[in-house]
Amino acid sequence: MLKEAIILAGGQGTRLRSVISDIPKPMAPIHNEPFLSYLLRQCARNGINHVILSVGFKYEVIQARYADHFLGIKITYAIEDEQLGTGGGIQYALSYCESNDIVILNGDSYFDINFSVFTELHLSNKSKFTMALKPMNNFDRYGSVVQENGIVQAFNEKEFCKSGLINTGIYCISKEDFLCIGFTRKFSFEQDFLSQFVNQWKFLAHVEDAFFIDIGIPEDYQSAQKSLPELFKETS
């Protein structure tokens, strides 16, 4: 079981300005509790004892809420003094990790994944990179992912898809292998790593049809007000 996780918590939530303002997107309130709290609770339930928060925009708001511990989890802040992009943010946050194999989560989406199965797949195969995928029908908000026999083959651009797999933004990564690539300080995880290394590395795919929500748009943010508290009530 993995013990460390990085949460990308530097988003500004520009598409949510109509419902939240002047706070980092992961701090958007869900039933009077920051969305980030649900991610941290998920980590705590799954044995994660150290979370590195990759932060930038208004990071003081996050620090004031969580300080350096939450639900028994040690919290470390990887504070960007300039925008590094998703890849640069992960690369910088990895420098605060003590373990080699790390879980990565997006700070604006929640996937009720079976962490035990997911992380065991990664570790037992000595994988450099493993990603969690979800089956979805009739979607155009996300790109689709092609996998065959548990190996990711390609990423398709956003377009209407009657059925397919989406990238949920949860990964396991080998710090040593990733840092050996030698990226520049600023880069995009999606464009410069996922798209470029899918055919160079063997990306393992963990497919799970579990609850998923992305609060990036107002409609789904409003939906989360009911669905997330109910999910945690059911699993408490």
WOBELLIN-V909397 format. One record per residue. N is the residue number from 0. RES is the residue in one letter. SS is DSSP state (alpha for helix, beta for strand, coil for the rest). NEAR is the number of other C-alpha atoms within 12 Angstrom. Layout:
n | res | ss | near
N | RES | SS | NEAR
N | RES | SS | NEAR
This chain:
n | res | ss | near
0 | M | coil | 25
1 | L | coil | 34
2 | K | coil | 29
3 | E | beta | 38
4 | A | beta | 49
5 | I | beta | 49
6 | I | beta | 44
7 | L | beta | 47
8 | A | coil | 47
9 | G | coil | 42
10 | G | coil | 37
11 | Q | coil | 27
12 | G | coil | 29
13 | T | alpha | 21
14 | R | alpha | 20
15 | L | alpha | 28
16 | R | coil | 18
17 | S | coil | 16
18 | V | coil | 22
19 | I | coil | 25
20 | S | coil | 18
21 | D | coil | 21
22 | I | coil | 29
23 | P | coil | 35
24 | K | alpha | 41
25 | P | alpha | 46
26 | M | alpha | 42
27 | A | coil | 40
28 | P | beta | 28
29 | I | beta | 29
30 | H | coil | 21
31 | N | coil | 16
32 | E | beta | 20
33 | P | beta | 32
34 | F | alpha | 37
35 | L | alpha | 39
36 | S | alpha | 34
37 | Y | alpha | 39
38 | L | alpha | 41
39 | L | alpha | 39
40 | R | alpha | 29
41 | Q | alpha | 33
42 | C | alpha | 40
43 | A | alpha | 26
44 | R | alpha | 23
45 | N | coil | 26
46 | G | coil | 25
47 | I | coil | 33
48 | N | coil | 32
49 | H | beta | 32
50 | V | beta | 45
51 | I | beta | 43
52 | L | beta | 45
53 | S | beta | 45
54 | V | beta | 42
55 | G | coil | 32
56 | F | coil | 29
57 | K | coil | 25
58 | Y | alpha | 31
59 | E | alpha | 21
60 | V | alpha | 23
61 | I | alpha | 36
62 | Q | alpha | 27
63 | A | alpha | 14
64 | R | alpha | 19
65 | Y | alpha | 25
66 | A | coil | 20
67 | D | coil | 20
68 | H | beta | 23
69 | F | beta | 27
70 | L | coil | 23
71 | G | coil | 19
72 | I | beta | 29
73 | K | beta | 27
74 | I | beta | 33
75 | T | beta | 31
76 | Y | beta | 35
77 | A | beta | 33
78 | I | beta | 29
79 | E | coil | 28
80 | D | coil | 19
81 | E | coil | 16
82 | Q | coil | 23
83 | L | coil | 29
84 | G | alpha | 30
85 | T | alpha | 35
86 | G | alpha | 30
87 | G | alpha | 35
88 | G | alpha | 39
89 | I | alpha | 47
90 | Q | alpha | 39
91 | Y | alpha | 35
92 | A | alpha | 38
93 | L | alpha | 36
94 | S | coil | 24
95 | Y | coil | 27
96 | C | coil | 34
97 | E | coil | 22
98 | S | coil | 25
99 | N | coil | 26
100 | D | beta | 32
101 | I | beta | 44
102 | V | beta | 46
103 | I | beta | 46
104 | L | beta | 41
105 | N | beta | 38
106 | G | coil | 41
107 | D | coil | 40
108 | S | beta | 37
109 | Y | beta | 40
110 | F | beta | 34
111 | D | coil | 34
112 | I | coil | 32
113 | N | coil | 25
114 | F | alpha | 34
115 | S | alpha | 23
116 | V | alpha | 21
117 | F | alpha | 33
118 | T | alpha | 39
119 | E | alpha | 21
120 | L | alpha | 30
121 | H | alpha | 33
122 | L | alpha | 25
123 | S | alpha | 16
124 | N | coil | 20
125 | K | coil | 20
126 | S | coil | 31
127 | K | coil | 34
128 | F | beta | 39
129 | T | beta | 41
130 | M | beta | 40
131 | A | beta | 44
132 | L | beta | 39
133 | K | beta | 33
134 | P | beta | 29
135 | M | beta | 28
136 | N | beta | 17
137 | N | beta | 17
138 | F | beta | 18
139 | D | coil | 19
140 | R | coil | 19
141 | Y | coil | 29
142 | G | coil | 30
143 | S | beta | 31
144 | V | beta | 37
145 | V | beta | 27
146 | Q | beta | 30
147 | E | beta | 16
148 | N | coil | 13
149 | G | coil | 23
150 | I | beta | 28
151 | V | beta | 33
152 | Q | beta | 25
153 | A | beta | 27
154 | F | beta | 29
155 | N | beta | 24
156 | E | coil | 19
157 | K | coil | 17
158 | E | coil | 17
159 | F | coil | 17
160 | C | beta | 21
161 | K | beta | 15
162 | S | beta | 19
163 | G | beta | 27
164 | L | beta | 35
165 | I | beta | 41
166 | N | beta | 41
167 | T | beta | 37
168 | G | beta | 36
169 | I | beta | 40
170 | Y | beta | 41
171 | C | beta | 43
172 | I | beta | 42
173 | S | beta | 35
174 | K | alpha | 32
175 | E | alpha | 21
176 | D | alpha | 22
177 | F | alpha | 29
178 | L | alpha | 23
179 | C | coil | 12
180 | I | coil | 20
181 | G | coil | 17
182 | F | coil | 23
183 | T | coil | 19
184 | R | coil | 23
185 | K | coil | 23
186 | F | coil | 22
187 | S | coil | 22
188 | F | alpha | 29
189 | E | alpha | 22
190 | Q | alpha | 19
191 | D | alpha | 20
192 | F | alpha | 31
193 | L | alpha | 32
194 | S | alpha | 22
195 | Q | alpha | 20
196 | F | alpha | 23
197 | V | coil | 28
198 | N | coil | 17
199 | Q | coil | 16
200 | W | coil | 24
201 | K | coil | 27
202 | F | coil | 39
203 | L | beta | 37
204 | A | beta | 39
205 | H | beta | 39
206 | V | beta | 34
207 | E | coil | 26
208 | D | coil | 20
209 | A | coil | 20
210 | F | coil | 23
211 | F | beta | 29
212 | I | beta | 36
213 | D | beta | 35
214 | I | coil | 37
215 | G | coil | 33
216 | I | coil | 24
217 | P | alpha | 22
218 | E | alpha | 16
219 | D | alpha | 24
220 | Y | alpha | 34
221 | Q | alpha | 24
222 | S | alpha | 20
223 | A | alpha | 33
224 | Q | alpha | 26
225 | K | alpha | 18
226 | S | alpha | 24
227 | L | alpha | 37
228 | P | alpha | 23
229 | E | alpha | 17
230 | L | alpha | 22
231 | F | alpha | 22
232 | K | alpha | 11
233 | E | alpha | 9
234 | T | alpha | 12
235 | S | coil | 10
